[in-house]
């Protein structure tokens, strides 16, 4: 039988409480960008860009709106913001996924212990065997995210 307690898997109770500077920053940033004020600021930015284009078009003619400089301003700005947001949100998502996986592993480990204990109490050998097999499958699933390939 596979004993997952001896694996190098970190249990939720063993997770270090210290969170690094970037992780704290990424968490706060992801919370900020997920709220309405950030979206409103983005909308205001785009509206200001459009107003600038209309003013430019009224002073310089219709082609000013399609100028490469005017288009480059919005493209560069949004590309930079998008690039930074992807990095920040990916950090938050990865940490969230890792925490969730540790919780699921702890639940699977505890449930397999419960199945084994229940199997010891069952008198029907077929039912006992099924419970023991289920317990082994659960134990094999603990830490699977580190062993499975795509």
Contact map, one row per residue, 1 for C-alpha under 8 A:
111000000000000000000000000000000000000000000000000000000000000000000000000000000000000000000000000000000000000000000000000000000000000100000000000000
111100000000000000000000000000000000000000000000000000000000000000000000000000000000000000000000000000000000000000000000000000000000000100110000000000
111111100000000000000000000000000000000000000000000000000000000000000000000000000000000000000000000000000000000000000000000000000000000000100000000000
011111101000000000000000000000000000000000000000000000000000000000000000000000000000000000000000000000000000100000000000000000000000000000110100000000
001111101000000000000000000000000000000000000000000000000000000000000000000000000000000000000000000000000000000000000000000000000000000000000000000000
001111110000000000000000000000000000000000000000000000000000000000000000000000000000000000000000000000000000000000000000000000000000000000000000000000
001111111000000000000000000000000000000000000000000000000000000000000000000000000000000000000000000000000000000000000000000000000000000000000000000000
000001111100000000000000000000000000000000000000000000000000000000000000000000000000000000000000000000000000000000000000000000000000000000000000000000
000110111110000000000000000000000000000000000000000000000000000000000000000000000000000000000000000000000000000000000000000000000000000000000010000000
000000011111011000000000000000000000000000000000000000000000000000000000000000000000000000000000000001000000000000000000000000000000000000000000000000
000000001111111000000000000000000000000000000000000000000000000000000000000000000000000000000000000001101100000000000000000000000000000000000000000000
000000000111111000000000000000000000000000000000000000000000000000000000000000000000000000000000001001100100000000000000000000000000000000000000000000
000000000011111000000000000000000000000000000000000000000000000000000000000000000000000000000000000000000000000000000000000000000000000000000000000000
000000000111111100000000000000000000000000000000000000000000000000000000000000000000000000000000000000000000000000000000000000000000000000000000000000
000000000111111110000000000000000000000000000000000000000000000000000000000000000000000000000000000000000000000000000000000000000000000000000000000000
000000000000011111100000000000000000000000000000000000000000000000000000000000000000000000000000000000000000000000000000000000000000000000000000000000
000000000000001111100000000000000000000000000000000000000000000000000000000000000000000000000000000000000000000000000000000000000000000000000000000000
000000000000000111110000000000000000000000000000000000000000000000000000000000000000000000000000000000000000000000000000000000000000000000000000000000
000000000000000111111011000000000000000000000000000000000000000000000000000000000000000000000000000000000000000000000000000000000000000000000000000000
000000000000000001111111000000000000000000000000000000000000000000000000000000000000000000000000000000000000000000000000000000000000000000000000000000
000000000000000000111111100000000000000000000000000000000000000000000000000000000000000000000000000000000000000000000000000000000000000000000000000000
000000000000000000011111110000000000000000000000000000000000000000000000000000000000000000000000000000000000000000000000000000000000000000000000000000
000000000000000000111111111000000000000000000000000000000000000000000000000000000000000000110000000000000000000000000000000000000000000000000000000000
000000000000000000111111111100000000000000000000000000000000000000000000000000000000000000000000000000000000000000000000000000000000000000000000000000
000000000000000000001111111110000000000000000000000000000000000000000000000000000000000000000000000000000000000000000000000000000000000000000000000000
000000000000000000000111111111000000000000000000000000000000000000000000000000000000000110110000000000000000000000000000000000000000000000000000000000
000000000000000000000011111111100000000000000000000000000000000000000000000000000000000100010000000000000000000000000000000000000000000000000000000000
000000000000000000000001111111110000000000000000000000000000000000000000000000000000000000000000000000000000000000000000000000000000000000000000000000
000000000000000000000000111111111000000000000000000000000000000000000000000000000000000100000000000000000000000000000000000000000000000000000000000000
000000000000000000000000011111111100000000000000000000000000000000000000000000000000100110010000000000000000000000000000000000000000000000000000000000
000000000000000000000000001111111110000000000000000000000000000000000000000000000000000000000000000000000000000000000000000000000000000000000000000000
000000000000000000000000000111111110110000000000000000000000000000000000000000000000000000000000000000000000000000000000000000000000000000000000000000
000000000000000000000000000011111111111000000000000000000000000000000000000000000000000000000000000000000000000000000000000000000000000000000000000000
000000000000000000000000000001111111011000000000000000000000000000000000000000000000000000000000000000000000000000000000000000000000000000000000000000
000000000000000000000000000000111111111000000000000000000000000000000000000000000000000000000000000000000000000000000000000000000000000000000000000000
000000000000000000000000000000001111111100000000000000000000000000000000000000000000000000000000000000000000000000000000000000000000000000000000000000
000000000000000000000000000000011011111110000000000000000000000000000000000000000000000000000000000000000000000000000000000000000000000000000000000000
000000000000000000000000000000011111111111000000000000000000000000000000000000000000000000000000000000000000000000000000000000000000000000000000000000
000000000000000000000000000000001111111111100000000000000000000000000000000000000000000000000000000000000000000000000000000000000000000000000000000000
000000000000000000000000000000000001111111110000000000000000000000000000000000000000000000000000000000000000000000000000000000000000000000000000000000
000000000000000000000000000000000000111111111000000000000000000000000000000000000000000000000000000000000000000000000000000000000000000000000000000000
000000000000000000000000000000000000011111111100000000000000000000000000000000000000000000000000000000000000000000000000000000000000000000000000000000
000000000000000000000000000000000000001111111110000000000000000000000000000000000000000000000000000000000000000000000000000000000000000000000000000000
000000000000000000000000000000000000000111111111000000000000000000000000000000000000000000000000000000000000000000000000000000000000000000000000000000
000000000000000000000000000000000000000011111111100000000000000000000000000000000000000000000000000000000000000000000000000000000000000000000000000000
000000000000000000000000000000000000000001111111110000000000000000000000010000000000000000000000000000000000000000000000000000000000000000000000000000
000000000000000000000000000000000000000000111111111000000000000000000000000000000000000000000000000000000000000000000000000000000000000000000000000000
000000000000000000000000000000000000000000011111111100000000000000000000000000000000000000000000000000000000000000000000000000000000000000000000000000
000000000000000000000000000000000000000000001111111110000000000000000000010000000000000000000000000000000000000000000000000000000000000000000000000000
000000000000000000000000000000000000000000000111111111000000000000000000000000000000000000000000000000000000000000000000000000000000000000000000000000
000000000000000000000000000000000000000000000011111111100000000000000000000000000000000000000000000000000000000000000000000000000000000000000000000000
000000000000000000000000000000000000000000000001111111110000000000000000000000000000000000000000000000000000000000000000000000000000000000000000000000
000000000000000000000000000000000000000000000000111111111000000110000100000000000000000000000000000000000000000000000000000000000000000000000000000000
000000000000000000000000000000000000000000000000011111111100000010000000000000000000000000000000000000000000000000000000000000000000000000000000000000
000000000000000000000000000000000000000000000000001111111110000000000000000000000000000000000000000000000000000000000000000000000000000000000000000000
000000000000000000000000000000000000000000000000000111111111100110000000000000000000000000000000000000000000000000000000000000000000000000000000000000
000000000000000000000000000000000000000000000000000011111111111110000000000000000000000000000000000000000000000000000000000000000000000000000000000000
000000000000000000000000000000000000000000000000000001111111110000000000000000000000000000000000000000000000000000000000000000000000000000000000000000
000000000000000000000000000000000000000000000000000000111111100000000000000000000000000000000000000000000000000000000000000000000000000000000000000000
000000000000000000000000000000000000000000000000000000011111111100000000000000000000000000000000000000000000000000000000000000000000000000000000000000
000000000000000000000000000000000000000000000000000000011111111110000000000000000000000000000000000000000000000000000000000000000000000000000000000000
000000000000000000000000000000000000000000000000000000001101111111000000000000000000000000000000000000000000000000000000000000000000000000000000000000
000000000000000000000000000000000000000000000000000000001001111111100000000000000000000000000000000000000000000000000000000000000000000000000000000000
000000000000000000000000000000000000000000000000000010011001111111100100000000000000000000000000000000000000000000000000000000000000000000000000000000
000000000000000000000000000000000000000000000000000011011000111111100100000000000000000000000000000000000000000000000000000000000000000000000000000000
000000000000000000000000000000000000000000000000000000000000011111110110000000000000000000000000000000000000000000000000000000000000000000000000000000
000000000000000000000000000000000000000000000000000000000000001111111110000000000000000000000000000000000000000000000000000000000000000000000000000000
000000000000000000000000000000000000000000000000000000000000000001111111000000000000000000000000000000000000000000000000000000000000000000000000000000
000000000000000000000000000000000000000000000000000000000000000000111111100000000000000000000000000000000000000000000000000000000000000000000000000000
000000000000000000000000000000000000000000000000000010000000000111111111110000000000000000000000000000000000000000000000000000000000000000000000000000
000000000000000000000000000000000000000000000000000000000000000001111111111000000000000000000000000000000000000000000000000000000000000000000000000000
000000000000000000000000000000000000000000000000000000000000000000011111111100000000000000000000000000000000000000000000000000000000000000000000000000
000000000000000000000000000000000000000000000000000000000000000000001111111110000000000000000000000000000000000000000000000000000000000000000000000000
000000000000000000000000000000000000000000000100100000000000000000000111111111000000000000000000000000000000000000000000000000000000000000000000000000
000000000000000000000000000000000000000000000000000000000000000000000011111111100000000000000000000000000000000000000000000000000000000000000000000000
000000000000000000000000000000000000000000000000000000000000000000000001111111110000000000000000000000000000000000000000000000000000000000000000000000
000000000000000000000000000000000000000000000000000000000000000000000000111111111000000000000000000000000000000000000000000000000000000000000000000000
000000000000000000000000000000000000000000000000000000000000000000000000011111111100000000000000000000000000000000000000000000000000000000000000000000
000000000000000000000000000000000000000000000000000000000000000000000000001111111110000000000000000000000000000000000000000000000000000000000000000000
000000000000000000000000000000000000000000000000000000000000000000000000000111111111000000000000000000000000000000000000000000000000000000000000000000
000000000000000000000000000000000000000000000000000000000000000000000000000011111111100000000000000000000000000000000000000000000000000000000000000000
000000000000000000000000000000000000000000000000000000000000000000000000000001111111110000000000000000000000000000000000000000000000000000000000000000
000000000000000000000000000000000000000000000000000000000000000000000000000000111111111000000000000000000000000000000000000000000000000000000000000000
000000000000000000000000000000000000000000000000000000000000000000000000000000011111111100000000000000000000000000000000000000000000000000000000000000
000000000000000000000000000001000000000000000000000000000000000000000000000000001111111110000000000000000000000000000000000000000000000000000000000000
000000000000000000000000000000000000000000000000000000000000000000000000000000000111111111000000000000000000000000000000000000000000000000000000000000
000000000000000000000000000000000000000000000000000000000000000000000000000000000011111111100000000000000000000000000000000000000000000000000000000000
000000000000000000000000011011000000000000000000000000000000000000000000000000000001111111110000000000000000000000000000000000000000000000000000000000
000000000000000000000000010001000000000000000000000000000000000000000000000000000000111111111000000000000000000000000000000000000000000000000000000000
000000000000000000000000000000000000000000000000000000000000000000000000000000000000011111111100000000000000000000000000000000000000000000000000000000
000000000000000000000010010000000000000000000000000000000000000000000000000000000000001111111110000000000000000000000000000000000000000000000000000000
000000000000000000000010011001000000000000000000000000000000000000000000000000000000000111111111000000000000000000000000000000000000000000000000000000
000000000000000000000000000000000000000000000000000000000000000000000000000000000000000011111111100000000000000000000000000000000000000000000000000000
000000000000000000000000000000000000000000000000000000000000000000000000000000000000000001111111110000000000000000000000000000000000000000000000000000
000000000000000000000000000000000000000000000000000000000000000000000000000000000000000000111111111000000000000000000000000000000000000000000000000000
000000000000000000000000000000000000000000000000000000000000000000000000000000000000000000011111111100000000000000000000000000000000000000000000000000
000000000000000000000000000000000000000000000000000000000000000000000000000000000000000000001111111110000000000000000000000000000000000000000000000000
000000000000000000000000000000000000000000000000000000000000000000000000000000000000000000000111111111000000000000000000000000000000000000000000000000
000000000001000000000000000000000000000000000000000000000000000000000000000000000000000000000011111111100000000000000000000000000000000000000000000000
000000000000000000000000000000000000000000000000000000000000000000000000000000000000000000000001111111110000000000000000000000000000000000000000000000
000000000000000000000000000000000000000000000000000000000000000000000000000000000000000000000000111111111000000000000000000000000000000000000000000000
000000000111000000000000000000000000000000000000000000000000000000000000000000000000000000000000011111111100000000000000000000000000000000000000000000
000000000011000000000000000000000000000000000000000000000000000000000000000000000000000000000000001111111110000000000000000000000000000000000000000000
000000000000000000000000000000000000000000000000000000000000000000000000000000000000000000000000000111111111000000000000000000000000000000000000000000
000000000010000000000000000000000000000000000000000000000000000000000000000000000000000000000000000011111111100000000000000000000000000000001110000000
000000000011000000000000000000000000000000000000000000000000000000000000000000000000000000000000000001111111110000000000000000000000000000000100000000
000000000000000000000000000000000000000000000000000000000000000000000000000000000000000000000000000000111111111000000000000000000000000000000000000000
000000000000000000000000000000000000000000000000000000000000000000000000000000000000000000000000000000011111111100000000000000000000000001101100000000
000100000000000000000000000000000000000000000000000000000000000000000000000000000000000000000000000000001111111110000000000000000000000001100100000000
000000000000000000000000000000000000000000000000000000000000000000000000000000000000000000000000000000000111111111000000000000000000000000000000000000
000000000000000000000000000000000000000000000000000000000000000000000000000000000000000000000000000000000011111111100000000000000000001001000000000000
000000000000000000000000000000000000000000000000000000000000000000000000000000000000000000000000000000000001111111110000000000000000011101100000000000
000000000000000000000000000000000000000000000000000000000000000000000000000000000000000000000000000000000000111111111000000000000000001000000000000000
000000000000000000000000000000000000000000000000000000000000000000000000000000000000000000000000000000000000011111111100000000000000000000000000000000
000000000000000000000000000000000000000000000000000000000000000000000000000000000000000000000000000000000000001111111110000000000011011000000000000000
000000000000000000000000000000000000000000000000000000000000000000000000000000000000000000000000000000000000000111111111000000000011001000000000000000
000000000000000000000000000000000000000000000000000000000000000000000000000000000000000000000000000000000000000011111111100000000000000000000000000000
000000000000000000000000000000000000000000000000000000000000000000000000000000000000000000000000000000000000000001111111110000000010000000000000000000
000000000000000000000000000000000000000000000000000000000000000000000000000000000000000000000000000000000000000000111111110000111011000000000000000000
000000000000000000000000000000000000000000000000000000000000000000000000000000000000000000000000000000000000000000011111111000010000000000000000000000
000000000000000000000000000000000000000000000000000000000000000000000000000000000000000000000000000000000000000000001111111000000000000000000000000000
000000000000000000000000000000000000000000000000000000000000000000000000000000000000000000000000000000000000000000000111111110110000000000000000000000
000000000000000000000000000000000000000000000000000000000000000000000000000000000000000000000000000000000000000000000001111110110000000000000000000000
000000000000000000000000000000000000000000000000000000000000000000000000000000000000000000000000000000000000000000000000011111110000000000000000000000
000000000000000000000000000000000000000000000000000000000000000000000000000000000000000000000000000000000000000000000000011111111000000000000000000000
000000000000000000000000000000000000000000000000000000000000000000000000000000000000000000000000000000000000000000000000000111111100000000000000000000
000000000000000000000000000000000000000000000000000000000000000000000000000000000000000000000000000000000000000000000010011111111110000000000000000000
000000000000000000000000000000000000000000000000000000000000000000000000000000000000000000000000000000000000000000000011011111111111000000000000000000
000000000000000000000000000000000000000000000000000000000000000000000000000000000000000000000000000000000000000000000010000011111111100000000000000000
000000000000000000000000000000000000000000000000000000000000000000000000000000000000000000000000000000000000000000000000000001111111110000000000000000
000000000000000000000000000000000000000000000000000000000000000000000000000000000000000000000000000000000000000000110110000000111111111000000000000000
000000000000000000000000000000000000000000000000000000000000000000000000000000000000000000000000000000000000000000110010000000011111111100000000000000
000000000000000000000000000000000000000000000000000000000000000000000000000000000000000000000000000000000000000000000000000000001111111110000000000000
000000000000000000000000000000000000000000000000000000000000000000000000000000000000000000000000000000000000000100100000000000000111111111000000000000
000000000000000000000000000000000000000000000000000000000000000000000000000000000000000000000000000000000000001110110000000000000011111111100000000000
110000000000000000000000000000000000000000000000000000000000000000000000000000000000000000000000000000000000000100000000000000000001111111110000000000
000000000000000000000000000000000000000000000000000000000000000000000000000000000000000000000000000000000000000000000000000000000000111111111000000000
000000000000000000000000000000000000000000000000000000000000000000000000000000000000000000000000000000000001101100000000000000000000011111111100000000
011100000000000000000000000000000000000000000000000000000000000000000000000000000000000000000000000000000001100100000000000000000000001111111100000000
010100000000000000000000000000000000000000000000000000000000000000000000000000000000000000000000000000000000000000000000000000000000000111111111000000
000000000000000000000000000000000000000000000000000000000000000000000000000000000000000000000000000000001001000000000000000000000000000011111111000000
000100000000000000000000000000000000000000000000000000000000000000000000000000000000000000000000000000001101100000000000000000000000000001111111000000
000000001000000000000000000000000000000000000000000000000000000000000000000000000000000000000000000000001000000000000000000000000000000000011111111000
000000000000000000000000000000000000000000000000000000000000000000000000000000000000000000000000000000000000000000000000000000000000000000011111111100
000000000000000000000000000000000000000000000000000000000000000000000000000000000000000000000000000000000000000000000000000000000000000000000011111100
000000000000000000000000000000000000000000000000000000000000000000000000000000000000000000000000000000000000000000000000000000000000000000000011111100
000000000000000000000000000000000000000000000000000000000000000000000000000000000000000000000000000000000000000000000000000000000000000000000011111110
000000000000000000000000000000000000000000000000000000000000000000000000000000000000000000000000000000000000000000000000000000000000000000000001111111
000000000000000000000000000000000000000000000000000000000000000000000000000000000000000000000000000000000000000000000000000000000000000000000000001111
000000000000000000000000000000000000000000000000000000000000000000000000000000000000000000000000000000000000000000000000000000000000000000000000000111
